[in-house]
């Protein structure tokens, strides 16, 4: 039997999922197959509606080696495991003459811990373990969630939090889950043979396709202890999110609450001298955190440096003392000890990292009204880490609808540690960028409107003219508006003002309900508008007449006082580069490309992306930002846009009436 061709396989898979084969999808599949077969790396931009998951799954399955697929969102993980992979595997089975296995793998804390469930949670305030089921009032929300999880534990095959519907609060889940540091280990745990997390890892080891998330991919790369099975091919979907997710995993945080929790957990397991040393160090740290001023710490103040060294040394003493003592009076001592060690080691590691003062780290102090003071440390850049850990010993494919910024892939490539495309040299990963386009005709389906007549936005300034413009645009569109704001404060002010100006158009505001509820209500009523900030720029998929106007209040540059972004910008400038373009403009371009992508989600969609910031039309960097957006028809004519919106609204109303 001859080996089936890639077009045959793709056709079978597309038919199985009820889709339509598209030229972009075929081009993507061919490029992915070429990269995998050649052991090279590929960045592929595939617009909304291309069908990119099949564009990489089919050539990966045809190759026959183990592949890891990492995504940023739960929604895409679920789509892959529950829809795309089962149908694709079934469709390809007769042609490949094998049925590849697939599995989903997440971090340990995503799985129910049977030890926690049955033995209780180690508590800070009292000896031994705390039976959360007895302590929580059955009538309380927490009590109801815990009882429901106990019943679910007898039914579930996966123990995966995301399979529990309806979901539970973080507080409830923390009662029945453990981090990798707190885990006793399968060999030492009475429930090791039934452990859901261990079973998930075993399934992954036996599977040809392993679906995971960016965070676990980052942990696998950063911590050196492999959590993913060996694989020959890595596919990173939603790759525009990878750098921020890896940065998040590589960021350490130290708070007085976290340190005091470590003190309480360790106190009963160590000698009095070690406990007192940690208590004294914790008090010194907390006192200084009350005095500190927010912002980046380019040099650690001397008194804070001493406090952190005292904390580090006290943690080290406690870690040794915990290992040297046993106390049989403590119920389920191993679990209590493991939790205490996890807390103390976490504090030690961050304190040591900050006191080491690496030139590659950025340290800053934050104060939140709700969460209090914290000290944070993050890598200046993760590009070196990604180049070293991601692009060796395997073929890597990165894909997203937004990888080509300013007209090429080099900006995103640089953030991933890749030299400009085509650069030759030893130890320089070779890669290619491919844009397979979109099935949508953006110039016919959408308008990019820049409100050039508005005053240049000032930071946190009053923008009465912008609110006037926004009001008129929403009226012309008949509602149907997704408002993307550069800050939560701006979104709240706009919602408050427009609710009084145009009460006939309901305005939903992020934070007033869950994101899922907001999006559902926005999609259900075309007159409704939805205002919000960061997660809306990327997380809304509402095809059809409910979203025909996407408004950006201003270009979403990082705040000038953002410690990490400003440090990265300064580092690029000191190296002779253009820090503003490399960091701030790239950040804004990526967000704007994602935001503009909310408008056209299906072939019948029509509408306007309105940017209420004249700089997109007047500033030198405006052309770079525009080149990062879909190729909409471009105008600064406000009257033309109002007419177009009114015509689109009339057509939508006619269709709804018919």
C-alpha positions as CSV (number, residue, x, y, z in Angstrom):
1,X,0.0,0.0,0.0
2,X,1.5,3.4,-1.0
3,X,1.9,6.0,1.6
4,X,-1.0,8.5,1.5
5,X,-0.2,12.0,0.3
6,X,-0.6,15.1,2.6
7,X,-3.5,16.5,0.5
8,X,-5.3,13.1,0.8
9,X,-4.9,13.1,4.6
10,X,-5.9,16.8,5.0
11,X,-9.0,16.3,2.8
12,X,-10.0,13.3,5.0
13,X,-9.5,15.3,8.2
14,X,-11.3,18.4,7.0
15,X,-14.3,16.3,5.8
16,X,-14.4,14.5,9.2
17,X,-14.7,17.8,11.2
18,X,-17.3,19.1,8.7
19,X,-15.0,21.9,7.5
20,X,-14.1,23.4,4.2
21,X,-10.6,23.0,2.8
22,X,-8.9,26.4,2.3
23,X,-5.8,27.4,0.4
24,X,-4.2,28.9,3.5
25,X,-4.8,25.6,5.4
26,X,-3.2,23.6,2.6
27,X,-0.2,26.0,2.5
28,X,0.2,25.8,6.2
29,X,0.1,22.0,6.3
30,X,2.7,21.8,3.6
31,X,5.0,24.3,5.4
32,X,4.6,22.4,8.7
33,X,5.3,19.0,7.0
34,X,8.5,20.5,5.4
35,X,9.7,21.9,8.8
36,X,9.1,18.6,10.6
37,X,10.7,16.5,7.9
38,X,13.7,18.8,7.7
39,X,14.0,19.2,11.5
40,X,13.8,23.0,11.2
41,X,11.7,25.7,12.8
42,X,8.7,27.5,11.5
43,X,6.7,30.6,12.4
44,X,3.4,30.5,10.6
45,X,0.8,33.3,10.7
46,X,-2.7,31.9,9.9
47,X,-5.6,34.3,10.1
48,X,-8.9,33.6,11.8
49,X,-10.9,31.0,9.9
50,X,-7.9,29.3,8.3
51,X,-8.5,26.1,10.3
52,X,-4.9,26.1,11.6
53,X,-5.4,23.3,14.1
54,X,-5.8,20.8,11.3
55,X,-3.1,22.6,9.4
56,X,-0.6,21.4,12.0
57,X,-2.3,18.2,13.4
58,X,-2.4,16.4,10.1
59,X,1.3,16.7,9.1
60,X,2.3,16.0,12.7
61,X,0.2,12.8,12.8
62,X,1.5,11.8,9.4
63,X,5.1,12.1,10.5
64,X,4.5,9.5,13.2
65,X,6.8,10.9,15.9
66,X,5.6,12.1,19.3
67,X,4.4,15.7,19.2
68,X,3.6,18.1,22.0
69,X,1.0,20.8,21.3
70,X,1.0,23.7,23.7
71,X,-1.8,26.3,23.8
72,X,-2.4,29.4,25.9
73,X,-6.1,28.9,26.5
74,X,-8.3,26.2,28.0
75,X,-10.8,26.7,25.2
76,X,-8.3,25.6,22.6
77,X,-7.1,22.7,24.6
78,X,-10.6,21.5,24.9
79,X,-11.3,22.0,21.2
80,X,-8.2,19.9,20.3
81,X,-8.9,17.0,22.8
82,X,-12.6,16.9,22.5
83,X,-13.3,17.7,18.9
84,X,-10.3,18.1,16.5
85,X,-8.1,15.2,17.6
86,X,-10.8,12.4,18.0
87,X,-12.3,13.2,14.6
88,X,-8.9,13.6,12.9
89,X,-7.5,10.4,14.3
90,X,-10.6,8.5,13.2
91,X,-10.5,10.0,9.7
92,X,-6.8,9.3,9.2
93,X,-6.8,5.8,10.7
94,X,-7.7,3.9,7.5
95,X,-5.1,5.9,5.5
96,X,-2.3,5.7,8.1
97,X,-3.2,2.2,9.1
98,X,-2.7,3.1,12.8
99,X,-4.7,5.0,15.4
100,X,-2.5,7.5,17.2
101,X,-3.3,7.9,20.9
102,X,-3.5,11.4,22.4
103,X,-3.7,12.9,25.9
104,X,-4.0,16.2,27.8
105,X,-1.4,17.0,30.4
106,X,-1.5,19.9,32.9
107,X,0.3,21.0,36.0
108,X,-0.2,18.9,39.2
109,X,-2.4,21.5,40.9
110,X,-5.0,21.1,38.2
111,X,-5.8,17.5,39.4
112,X,-7.7,16.4,42.5
113,X,-5.4,15.1,45.2
114,X,-6.9,12.0,46.8
115,X,-4.6,12.3,49.8
116,X,-5.9,15.9,50.5
117,X,-9.5,14.8,49.8
118,X,-9.4,11.9,52.3
119,X,-6.9,12.9,54.9
120,X,-7.6,16.7,55.1
121,X,-5.5,19.9,54.6
122,X,-2.5,20.7,56.8
123,X,-3.4,23.8,58.7
124,X,-1.3,26.7,60.0
125,X,-3.2,27.3,63.2
126,X,-3.5,23.8,64.7
127,X,-1.8,20.5,65.0
128,X,-2.2,17.9,62.4
129,X,-4.7,17.9,59.6
130,X,-7.9,19.9,59.3
131,X,-11.0,18.1,58.1
132,X,-12.3,20.7,55.7
133,X,-15.6,18.8,55.2
134,X,-16.4,18.9,58.9
135,X,-15.3,22.5,59.4
136,X,-17.1,24.0,56.4
137,X,-20.8,24.6,57.1
138,X,-22.9,22.4,54.8
139,X,-25.1,25.4,53.9
140,X,-22.1,27.6,53.0
141,X,-20.9,27.9,49.4
142,X,-17.5,26.4,50.4
143,X,-19.2,23.5,52.2
144,X,-21.4,22.7,49.2
145,X,-18.5,22.8,46.8
146,X,-16.4,20.5,49.0
147,X,-19.3,18.0,49.3
148,X,-19.8,18.1,45.6
149,X,-16.1,17.5,45.0
150,X,-16.2,14.5,47.3
151,X,-19.1,13.0,45.3
152,X,-17.3,13.9,42.0
153,X,-14.1,12.1,43.1
154,X,-16.0,8.8,43.0
155,X,-17.2,9.4,39.5
156,X,-14.4,11.2,37.6
157,X,-11.9,9.3,35.5
158,X,-9.5,12.3,35.2
159,X,-9.7,14.3,38.4
160,X,-9.1,17.3,36.1
161,X,-10.6,20.5,37.6
162,X,-11.9,21.6,34.2
163,X,-14.0,18.5,34.0
164,X,-15.9,19.5,37.1
165,X,-19.1,21.4,36.1
166,X,-20.2,23.7,37.3
167,X,-16.8,24.9,38.5
168,X,-15.7,25.8,42.1
169,X,-13.8,28.7,43.6
170,X,-10.1,28.8,43.9
171,X,-10.5,28.6,47.6
172,X,-12.5,25.4,47.4
173,X,-10.1,23.8,44.9
174,X,-7.1,24.6,47.1
175,X,-8.6,22.3,49.8
176,X,-8.3,19.3,47.5
177,X,-5.2,20.0,45.4
178,X,-1.5,20.2,45.9
179,X,1.4,21.9,44.1
180,X,4.3,19.7,42.8
181,X,6.3,20.9,45.8
182,X,3.7,19.8,48.3
183,X,3.1,16.4,46.7
184,X,4.3,13.5,48.8
185,X,5.3,11.5,45.7
186,X,3.5,8.4,44.4
187,X,5.8,6.0,46.1
188,X,5.2,7.6,49.6
189,X,1.5,8.4,49.3
190,X,-1.2,5.9,50.4
191,X,-3.2,6.9,47.3
192,X,-0.2,6.9,44.8
193,X,-1.6,4.0,42.8
194,X,-4.8,5.9,42.2
195,X,-3.3,9.4,41.7
196,X,-5.0,11.4,38.9
197,X,-1.9,13.5,38.2
198,X,0.3,10.4,37.9
199,X,-2.3,8.7,35.7
200,X,-2.3,11.7,33.4
201,X,1.5,11.6,33.1
202,X,1.4,7.9,32.3
203,X,-1.3,8.5,29.6
204,X,1.0,11.2,28.1
205,X,4.0,8.8,28.0
206,X,2.0,6.4,26.0
207,X,0.5,8.9,23.6
208,X,1.7,10.2,20.2
209,X,0.1,13.6,20.7
210,X,0.3,15.4,24.1
211,X,-1.8,18.6,24.5
212,X,-0.6,20.9,27.2
213,X,-0.4,24.6,28.1
214,X,2.3,27.3,27.8
215,X,2.8,27.3,31.5
216,X,3.7,23.6,31.7
217,X,5.9,24.0,28.7
218,X,7.7,26.8,30.5
219,X,8.1,24.8,33.7
220,X,9.5,21.9,31.6
221,X,12.1,24.3,30.0
222,X,13.0,26.4,33.1
223,X,13.1,23.9,36.0
224,X,15.3,21.3,34.3
225,X,13.2,18.4,35.7
226,X,11.2,17.1,32.7
227,X,7.4,17.1,33.2
228,X,6.7,16.5,29.5
229,X,7.5,13.2,27.8
230,X,10.4,13.2,25.3
231,X,9.2,14.5,22.0
232,X,10.6,15.2,18.5
233,X,8.1,17.9,17.5
234,X,6.8,20.9,19.4
235,X,3.8,22.9,18.1
236,X,3.0,26.1,20.0
237,X,-0.4,27.4,19.1
238,X,-1.5,30.9,20.2
239,X,2.2,31.6,20.1
240,X,1.8,35.4,20.5
241,X,1.2,34.6,24.2
242,X,4.2,32.4,24.8
243,X,6.7,35.1,25.9
244,X,4.3,36.6,28.5
245,X,3.4,33.1,29.8
246,X,7.0,32.0,30.1
247,X,7.8,35.4,31.8
248,X,5.0,34.7,34.3
249,X,6.3,31.3,35.2
250,X,9.9,32.7,35.6
251,X,8.6,35.6,37.9
252,X,9.1,35.3,41.7
253,X,7.1,37.1,44.3
254,X,7.6,37.7,48.0
255,X,4.9,39.1,50.3
256,X,4.6,39.5,54.1
257,X,1.6,37.1,54.1
258,X,3.5,34.4,52.2
259,X,6.5,34.7,54.6
260,X,4.2,34.6,57.7
261,X,2.5,31.5,56.4
262,X,5.9,29.8,56.0
263,X,6.7,30.8,59.6
264,X,3.5,29.3,60.9
265,X,3.8,26.1,58.9
266,X,7.4,25.5,60.0
267,X,7.1,26.5,63.7
268,X,5.9,23.2,65.0
269,X,8.4,21.1,63.0
270,X,11.7,22.7,64.0
271,X,13.6,23.5,67.2
272,X,12.8,26.8,69.0
273,X,16.0,28.5,67.9
274,X,15.4,27.9,64.1
275,X,11.7,29.0,64.5
276,X,12.7,32.2,66.3
277,X,15.3,33.0,63.7
278,X,12.7,32.8,60.9
279,X,10.1,34.7,63.0
280,X,12.6,37.6,63.6
281,X,13.6,37.7,59.9
282,X,9.9,37.7,58.8
283,X,9.1,40.6,61.2
284,X,12.1,42.6,59.8
285,X,11.0,42.0,56.2
286,X,7.3,42.9,56.9
287,X,8.4,46.2,58.7
288,X,10.4,47.3,55.6
289,X,7.7,46.4,53.2
290,X,5.3,48.8,54.9
291,X,7.8,51.6,54.3
292,X,8.8,50.9,50.7
293,X,7.7,53.0,47.7
294,X,6.3,51.4,44.6
295,X,8.6,51.1,41.5
296,X,11.6,49.4,40.1
297,X,14.6,48.8,42.4
298,X,17.6,49.2,40.2
299,X,19.7,48.7,43.3
300,X,18.3,47.0,46.4
301,X,18.3,49.4,49.4
302,X,20.8,48.4,52.0
303,X,18.3,47.8,54.8
304,X,16.0,45.7,52.5
305,X,19.1,43.8,51.3
306,X,20.0,42.9,54.9
307,X,16.4,41.9,55.6
308,X,16.3,39.6,52.6
309,X,19.7,38.0,53.5
310,X,18.4,37.4,57.0
311,X,15.2,35.8,55.5
312,X,17.3,33.6,53.1
313,X,19.6,32.4,55.9
314,X,16.7,31.7,58.3
315,X,14.9,29.7,55.6
316,X,18.1,27.7,55.0
317,X,18.4,26.9,58.7
318,X,14.7,25.9,58.9
319,X,15.0,23.7,55.8
320,X,17.9,21.8,57.4
321,X,16.0,21.6,60.7
322,X,12.8,20.2,59.1
323,X,14.9,17.5,57.5
324,X,16.5,16.5,60.8
325,X,13.5,16.3,63.1
326,X,10.5,13.9,63.4
327,X,7.5,14.4,65.5
328,X,5.1,11.5,65.7
329,X,2.6,13.6,67.6
330,X,1.8,15.5,64.4
331,X,-1.0,13.7,62.5
332,X,0.0,12.7,59.0
333,X,3.4,14.2,59.6
334,X,4.7,13.7,56.0
335,X,2.0,15.9,54.5
336,X,2.4,18.6,57.1
337,X,6.2,18.5,56.7
338,X,5.9,18.6,52.9
339,X,3.6,21.6,52.9
340,X,5.9,23.5,55.4
341,X,9.0,22.7,53.3
342,X,7.2,23.9,50.1
343,X,6.4,27.2,51.8
344,X,9.8,27.8,53.3
345,X,11.7,26.8,50.1
346,X,9.6,29.1,48.0
347,X,10.5,32.1,50.3
348,X,14.1,31.0,50.3
349,X,14.4,30.8,46.6
350,X,12.9,34.2,45.9
351,X,14.9,35.9,48.7
352,X,18.1,34.3,47.4
353,X,17.4,35.3,43.8
354,X,16.9,38.9,44.7
355,X,20.0,39.1,47.0
356,X,22.1,37.5,44.2
357,X,21.3,40.6,42.2
358,X,21.6,39.2,38.7
359,X,22.0,41.9,36.0
360,X,19.5,39.8,33.9
361,X,16.7,40.2,36.6
362,X,14.4,43.1,37.2
363,X,13.2,43.7,40.8
364,X,10.3,46.0,41.8
365,X,8.0,46.8,44.6
366,X,4.2,46.9,44.2
367,X,1.4,47.8,46.6
368,X,-2.2,46.8,45.9
369,X,-5.3,48.0,47.8
370,X,-6.6,44.5,48.0
371,X,-3.5,42.3,48.1
372,X,-1.0,44.5,50.0
373,X,2.7,44.9,49.4
374,X,4.8,42.6,47.3
375,X,8.4,42.3,46.0
376,X,8.7,40.8,42.5
377,X,11.6,39.6,40.4
378,X,11.3,38.7,36.7
379,X,13.8,38.0,33.9
380,X,14.8,41.1,31.8
381,X,14.2,38.8,28.8
382,X,13.3,35.2,28.3
383,X,14.6,35.2,24.7
384,X,17.9,33.5,25.7
385,X,16.1,30.9,27.7
386,X,13.7,30.1,24.9
387,X,16.5,29.9,22.3
388,X,18.5,27.5,24.5
389,X,15.6,25.3,25.8
390,X,13.0,25.4,23.1
391,X,14.9,25.3,19.8
392,X,17.3,22.4,20.4
393,X,16.9,18.7,19.6
394,X,13.5,19.1,18.1
395,X,11.5,20.8,15.4
396,X,9.4,23.7,16.6
397,X,6.4,25.2,14.9
398,X,4.8,28.4,16.3
399,X,1.5,29.6,15.0
400,X,-1.0,32.4,15.7
401,X,-3.2,34.8,13.8
402,X,-0.8,37.6,14.9
403,X,3.0,36.8,14.5
404,X,3.8,39.2,11.7
405,X,4.3,42.7,13.2
406,X,5.1,45.7,11.1
407,X,5.2,43.5,8.0
408,X,7.7,40.8,9.1
409,X,8.3,38.1,11.7
410,X,11.6,39.4,13.0
411,X,10.1,41.3,16.0
412,X,8.3,38.2,17.3
413,X,11.3,36.1,16.3
414,X,13.7,38.3,18.4
415,X,11.4,37.9,21.5
416,X,11.8,34.1,21.1
417,X,15.6,34.3,20.9
418,X,15.8,33.9,17.1
419,X,18.2,35.9,15.0
420,X,16.6,37.7,11.9
421,X,15.3,35.3,9.3
422,X,18.0,34.0,7.0
423,X,20.9,34.6,9.5
424,X,23.6,32.0,9.1
425,X,25.9,30.9,11.8
426,X,26.9,28.1,14.2
427,X,24.4,27.6,17.0
428,X,21.9,29.9,15.3
429,X,18.6,28.2,15.0
430,X,17.4,28.2,11.4
431,X,13.8,29.2,10.9
432,X,11.3,30.4,8.3
433,X,8.3,32.7,8.6
434,X,5.2,32.0,6.4
435,X,2.0,34.0,6.2
436,X,-0.7,31.8,4.8
437,X,-3.3,34.6,4.8
438,X,-6.9,34.5,5.8
439,X,-10.1,33.2,4.1
440,X,-11.7,36.6,4.8
441,X,-11.6,39.6,2.4
442,X,-10.7,42.2,4.9
443,X,-10.8,45.1,2.5
444,X,-14.4,44.3,1.7
445,X,-15.5,43.2,5.1
446,X,-13.9,45.9,7.4
447,X,-12.9,49.5,7.7
448,X,-10.1,50.8,9.8
449,X,-11.0,54.3,11.0
450,X,-8.6,56.6,12.8
451,X,-10.2,59.6,14.6
452,X,-7.5,62.0,13.4
453,X,-9.4,65.1,14.5
454,X,-9.3,64.1,18.2
455,X,-6.8,65.7,20.6
456,X,-3.7,63.7,21.3
457,X,-4.5,61.5,24.4
458,X,-2.7,62.5,27.6
459,X,-1.9,60.0,30.2
460,X,-5.0,59.6,32.5
461,X,-6.3,62.9,31.2
462,X,-9.9,63.9,30.7
463,X,-11.0,62.9,27.1
464,X,-14.3,64.6,26.6
465,X,-13.9,64.7,22.8
466,X,-13.2,60.9,22.8
467,X,-16.4,60.2,24.7
468,X,-18.4,62.4,22.3
469,X,-16.9,60.4,19.4
470,X,-17.6,57.1,21.0
471,X,-21.2,58.1,21.7
472,X,-21.8,59.0,18.1
473,X,-20.2,55.9,16.8
474,X,-22.3,53.6,19.0
475,X,-25.5,55.5,17.9
476,X,-24.5,55.0,14.3
477,X,-23.8,51.3,14.8
478,X,-27.1,50.7,16.7
479,X,-25.1,49.4,19.7
480,X,-23.2,46.2,18.6
481,X,-19.9,47.6,20.1
482,X,-16.9,46.0,21.7
483,X,-15.0,48.8,23.5
484,X,-11.3,47.9,24.2
485,X,-9.7,50.3,26.7
486,X,-6.1,50.8,27.6
487,X,-7.0,50.7,31.4
488,X,-9.8,49.6,33.6
489,X,-10.2,53.1,34.9
490,X,-10.8,54.4,31.3
491,X,-13.4,51.6,30.7
492,X,-15.2,52.4,33.9
493,X,-15.4,56.1,33.2
494,X,-16.6,55.5,29.6
495,X,-19.3,53.0,30.8
496,X,-20.5,55.4,33.5
497,X,-20.7,58.4,31.2
498,X,-22.3,56.6,28.2
499,X,-24.9,54.8,30.4
500,X,-26.3,58.2,31.2
501,X,-25.9,59.6,27.6
502,X,-27.4,56.7,25.6
503,X,-29.5,54.5,28.0
504,X,-31.2,52.8,25.0
505,X,-27.9,50.9,24.4
506,X,-27.1,48.7,27.4
507,X,-23.4,48.8,28.4
508,X,-21.8,45.7,30.0
509,X,-18.6,46.3,31.9
510,X,-15.8,43.8,32.6
511,X,-15.7,42.9,36.3
512,X,-19.4,43.3,36.9
513,X,-20.1,39.7,35.9
514,X,-17.9,36.7,34.9
515,X,-16.2,37.1,31.5
516,X,-18.3,34.1,30.2
517,X,-21.6,35.7,31.2
518,X,-20.6,39.1,29.8
519,X,-19.7,37.6,26.4
520,X,-22.9,35.5,26.3
521,X,-25.1,38.5,27.1
522,X,-23.2,40.6,24.6
523,X,-23.7,38.1,21.8
524,X,-27.4,37.6,22.7
525,X,-28.6,41.3,22.2
526,X,-27.3,43.3,19.2
527,X,-28.1,46.6,20.9
528,X,-25.7,45.8,23.8
529,X,-22.1,47.1,24.1
530,X,-19.3,45.5,26.1
531,X,-16.5,47.6,27.6
532,X,-13.3,46.2,29.2
533,X,-9.6,45.9,29.1
534,X,-6.8,43.4,28.5
535,X,-8.6,40.0,28.4
536,X,-11.3,41.4,26.0
537,X,-8.6,42.4,23.5
538,X,-7.9,38.7,23.0
539,X,-10.7,36.7,24.5
540,X,-13.9,37.6,22.6
541,X,-15.2,35.5,19.7
542,X,-18.6,36.8,18.7
543,X,-19.3,36.3,15.0
544,X,-22.4,37.9,13.5
545,X,-24.3,41.2,14.0
546,X,-23.7,41.6,17.7
547,X,-20.1,42.8,17.1
548,X,-19.9,45.3,14.2
549,X,-17.9,48.0,15.8
550,X,-14.6,47.5,17.7
551,X,-13.4,50.6,19.4
552,X,-9.9,51.1,20.8
553,X,-9.7,54.2,23.1
554,X,-6.0,54.7,22.4
555,X,-2.9,52.8,21.3
556,X,-2.1,50.3,24.1
557,X,1.5,51.2,24.9
558,X,2.7,49.8,28.2
559,X,2.5,52.3,31.0
560,X,5.7,54.4,31.4
561,X,6.0,53.2,35.0
562,X,5.7,49.5,34.1
563,X,8.9,48.3,35.8
564,X,9.5,45.3,33.5
565,X,8.7,46.9,30.2
566,X,10.7,50.1,31.0
567,X,13.7,48.0,32.1
568,X,13.5,46.0,28.8
569,X,13.3,49.2,26.8
570,X,16.3,50.7,28.6
571,X,18.3,47.5,28.1
572,X,17.7,47.6,24.3
573,X,18.7,51.3,24.2
574,X,21.9,50.7,26.1
575,X,22.7,47.9,23.6
576,X,22.4,50.5,20.8
577,X,18.9,49.5,19.6
578,X,15.6,51.4,19.4
579,X,14.0,50.5,22.8
580,X,10.7,52.2,22.0
581,X,10.1,50.2,18.8
582,X,11.5,46.9,20.1
583,X,9.4,46.9,23.3
584,X,6.6,49.5,23.5
585,X,5.6,49.5,19.8
586,X,5.9,45.7,19.5
587,X,3.7,45.3,22.6
588,X,1.1,47.8,21.2
589,X,1.2,46.2,17.7
590,X,0.5,42.7,19.1
591,X,-2.4,43.9,21.3
592,X,-3.9,46.0,18.4
593,X,-3.7,43.1,16.0
594,X,-5.4,40.9,18.5
595,X,-8.1,43.5,19.2
596,X,-8.7,44.2,15.5
597,X,-9.1,40.5,15.1
598,X,-12.3,40.6,17.2
599,X,-14.2,42.2,14.3
600,X,-14.2,39.6,11.5
601,X,-14.8,36.1,12.8
602,X,-16.9,34.7,9.9
603,X,-17.2,35.2,6.2
604,X,-20.5,37.2,6.6
605,X,-19.2,39.7,9.2
606,X,-19.0,43.4,8.3
607,X,-17.9,46.3,10.5
608,X,-15.5,49.0,11.6
609,X,-12.4,49.0,13.8
610,X,-12.2,52.6,15.2
611,X,-9.0,53.8,16.9
612,X,-9.7,57.0,18.8
613,X,-6.1,58.0,18.9
614,X,-4.8,60.4,16.2
615,X,-1.2,59.1,16.7
616,X,-2.0,56.0,14.5
617,X,-2.4,58.5,11.6
618,X,0.1,61.2,12.5
619,X,3.1,59.6,14.4
620,X,6.1,58.1,12.6
621,X,5.4,54.6,14.2
622,X,1.8,54.7,13.0
623,X,2.7,52.9,9.7
624,X,4.4,50.1,11.7
625,X,1.3,49.6,13.8
626,X,-1.1,49.8,10.8
627,X,1.1,47.2,9.0
628,X,0.5,44.8,11.9
629,X,-3.3,44.9,11.5
630,X,-5.6,43.1,9.0
631,X,-5.7,44.8,5.6
632,X,-8.9,46.7,6.2
633,X,-10.0,49.6,4.0
634,X,-8.5,52.7,5.8
635,X,-10.0,56.1,6.4
636,X,-9.9,59.1,8.7
637,X,-13.3,60.5,7.3
638,X,-15.7,60.5,10.3
639,X,-18.8,61.2,8.1
640,X,-18.0,58.3,5.8
641,X,-17.6,56.0,8.8
642,X,-20.9,57.0,10.3
643,X,-22.7,56.4,7.0
644,X,-21.0,53.0,6.7
645,X,-22.0,52.0,10.2
646,X,-25.6,53.1,9.7
647,X,-25.7,51.0,6.5
648,X,-24.3,47.9,8.2
649,X,-26.7,48.4,11.1
650,X,-29.7,48.7,8.7
651,X,-28.6,45.5,6.8
652,X,-28.3,43.7,10.1
653,X,-31.8,44.8,11.3
654,X,-33.3,43.8,8.0
655,X,-31.7,40.3,8.3
656,X,-32.9,40.0,11.9
657,X,-36.4,41.0,10.9
658,X,-36.4,38.6,8.0
